Amino acid sequence: MVIRMIEIKDVYFSYSDSLALNNINLSINKGEAIALMGANGCGKSTLLKLINGIISPDKGHFRFNDEEITYKKLQDSKFSKLLHQKIGFVFQNSDTQLFCSTVFDEIAFGPRQMGMSESEVEERVKDCLDLLNILELKNRTPYHLSGGEKRKVAIASVLSMNPEVLVLDEPMNGLDPKTQRWLVDFLNKLNKAGKTLITSTHNLELVHELSSRSVLFDENHAIVADMKTEELLENIELLKKVNLVDQYYHYHGNKEHRHFHDHN
């Protein structure tokens, strides 16, 4: 049975005079793995912020689990907390997400905010440390960790809330190939376990592993395609048109190496 989780209808959003979302219409079902694609500055990150309730539409509607999410409702801290419990956001830059003095406190922050008992909090933290295989980082200061370790802690601090939806903004940025491979496999496991994944990326080599469906933005901040990821990757003319690849791009299917020029 298909359960519609996110419904975005006729949405516009501007930063002062600069249009960031241009008449966006998008439906996302429970359990889907979706990629938002497009050149830098096309609106992907803005849409993720909207889905996470950080910003509200200037015009149009955003519904989550059949409830309209409005600016007024988001001003209610109880409502806002519940939404952030259900939709977890992993920022592009882990440094903006991590602010506690130890990794343990970082992962415990969300459950504590939810008013859990300290024994429940400890259990949640331990589960997340185990899940991400970072038990040895428990008492470390996040600030001193490597980029890959920070990303794992940031993901753990979101998963400790057990969200229904995981929203990730360019999660592969700044990670070495080994950590990228680990993250792709980890996100696939979460998706198979029933989590809905929404990932913004311009990594054409990994996007088919991160998503089954892709939503493509153009430089006018509008959605120009919404299709199976494999079909989009085969549509080279469209990818060129939105400046995601150049004339040297060749698509070789799943298994082989893809050559592309990244415009970001």
Secondary structure, DSSP 8 states (H G I E B T S, - for coil): ---EEEEEEEEEEEETTEEEEEEEEEEEETT-EEEEE-STTSSHHHHHHHHTTSS--SEEEEEETTEE--HHHHTSHHHHHHHHHHEEEE-SSHHHH--SSSHHHHHHHHHHHTT--HHHHHHHHHHHHHHTT-GGGTTS-GGGS-HHHHHHHHHHHHHTT--SEEEEESTTTT--HHHHHHHHHHHHHHHHTT-EEEEE---TTTHHHH-SEEEEE-TTSSEEEEEEHHHHHH-HHHHHHTTSS-TT-B--TTTS--B-----
